[in-house]
Amino acid sequence: MLNSIDTYVEYGRSTAKARNQRGEARASFHKSWFSRAKALEQESDRQAVQQAFDDGYKDARSVIAVDRFA
């Protein structure tokens, strides 16, 4: 693996934080970096890399839940 798993988790968090702040250009930058780094990884490591990014993204993303039928 070229980069540590923590690097991919951090880029997931960075992407989510940018989207939370409505910074789509910044989110696009972080997502693009992740995609390029993932492409350089061995095929066997790509699933773990994607999971790490997704975990970081999920932990940092805040979405307002709307309960329409309450």
Order of alpha helices (4+ residues) and beta strands (2+ residues): alpha-alpha-alpha
